[in-house]
Amino acid sequence: MSAQLFAAIAALAREEHAIVVDERYEELEGVRLRRDVLMAALPPVPPAWAMDDLREAARLQGLITAALREARDATGAQLRRLGTARTGAQGYAAGTGVPSAPRSAYSRLG
C-alpha cells in the first residue's frame, strides 16, 4: 500500500469541495464513482503515516456536507417562493374567467 492512495483521497476531497463551491453538481457522480474505487482499496486499519491525508479528507467532507445542505435549503426556499408566486398568479387569473392550469404532482412541495 502506498502513500499515493491516501494522497489521492485527500486530492479527490479537494476536487469535490471545489465542485460543490462552484455549484457544478452534475460532476459529483463522477467524483463519487472515483471515490468508491479509492475507498475499496483502503485497508481496514489505516497506517499512522496516512492520518494527515485522512484528516484532511474528513475535514473537507464536513465542508462539502455543509455546502450541500446550504444549497439544498436555498433551493427549497426558492421552490417555496415559486409556489407562493404561482398561488398568487392563480388568484389574479381567477378574476379573468380563464381556467387555471391543473396542478401537477411535480409542483407540490412537501
C-alpha positions in Angstrom: 0.0 0.0 0.0 1.4 3.4 -0.9 1.1 6.9 0.3 -0.2 7.8 -3.1 -3.6 6.1 -2.3 -4.1 8.3 0.8 -2.9 11.4 -1.0 -5.3 10.7 -3.8 -8.2 10.5 -1.3 -7.3 14.0 0.0 -6.9 15.3 -3.5 -10.3 14.0 -4.5 -11.9 15.6 -1.5 -10.3 18.9 -2.5 -11.7 18.4 -6.0 -15.2 17.6 -4.7 -15.2 20.6 -2.5 -14.3 22.9 -5.4 -17.1 21.3 -7.5 -19.6 22.0 -4.8 -18.5 25.5 -4.1 -18.7 26.2 -7.9 -22.1 24.6 -8.0 -21.1 22.1 -10.7 -23.3 19.4 -9.1 -23.6 17.4 -12.3 -19.9 16.5 -11.8 -20.5 14.9 -8.4 -21.5 11.5 -9.7 -18.1 11.1 -11.4 -16.3 12.0 -8.2 -18.4 9.6 -6.3 -17.5 6.7 -8.6 -13.8 7.6 -8.4 -14.1 7.8 -4.6 -15.7 4.4 -4.4 -12.8 2.9 -6.2 -10.3 4.5 -3.9 -12.3 3.6 -0.8 -12.4 -0.1 -1.8 -8.6 -0.1 -2.0 -8.2 1.1 1.6 -7.1 -1.2 4.3 -9.4 -1.8 7.3 -7.0 0.0 9.6 -5.0 2.9 8.1 -1.3 3.2 8.8 -0.3 6.0 11.2 1.5 7.9 8.4 -1.7 8.2 6.4 -3.6 10.1 9.1 -2.8 13.6 7.9 -4.4 12.8 4.5 -7.4 11.1 6.1 -7.9 14.0 8.5 -7.8 16.5 5.6 -10.3 14.4 3.6 -12.6 14.2 6.6 -12.3 18.0 7.2 -13.2 18.7 3.6 -16.1 16.2 3.7 -17.5 18.2 6.5 -17.3 21.4 4.4 -18.8 19.6 1.5 -21.7 18.3 3.5 -22.4 21.8 5.0 -22.3 23.4 1.5 -24.6 20.8 0.0 -27.1 21.3 2.9 -27.0 25.1 2.4 -27.6 24.7 -1.4 -30.5 22.3 -0.6 -32.1 24.7 1.8 -31.7 27.6 -0.6 -33.3 25.5 -3.4 -36.2 24.6 -1.1 -36.7 28.2 -0.2 -36.7 29.2 -3.8 -39.3 26.5 -4.7 -41.5 27.6 -1.8 -41.3 31.2 -3.2 -42.2 29.9 -6.6 -45.2 28.0 -5.2 -46.4 31.2 -3.5 -46.0 33.2 -6.7 -48.0 30.6 -8.6 -50.8 30.7 -6.0 -50.9 34.5 -6.2 -50.9 34.4 -10.0 -53.8 31.9 -9.9 -55.7 34.3 -7.7 -55.3 37.0 -10.2 -56.2 34.7 -13.1 -59.4 33.7 -11.3 -60.8 37.2 -12.0 -60.2 36.9 -15.7 -62.5 34.0 -16.3 -59.6 31.9 -17.7 -59.4 28.5 -16.1 -56.2 27.9 -14.1 -53.7 25.3 -15.2 -54.1 21.9 -13.5 -51.8 21.5 -10.5 -49.1 19.0 -11.4 -47.8 16.4 -8.9 -44.3 17.8 -9.6 -45.3 21.3 -8.3 -46.3 20.1 -4.9 -43.9 20.9 -2.1 -43.8 18.7 0.9 
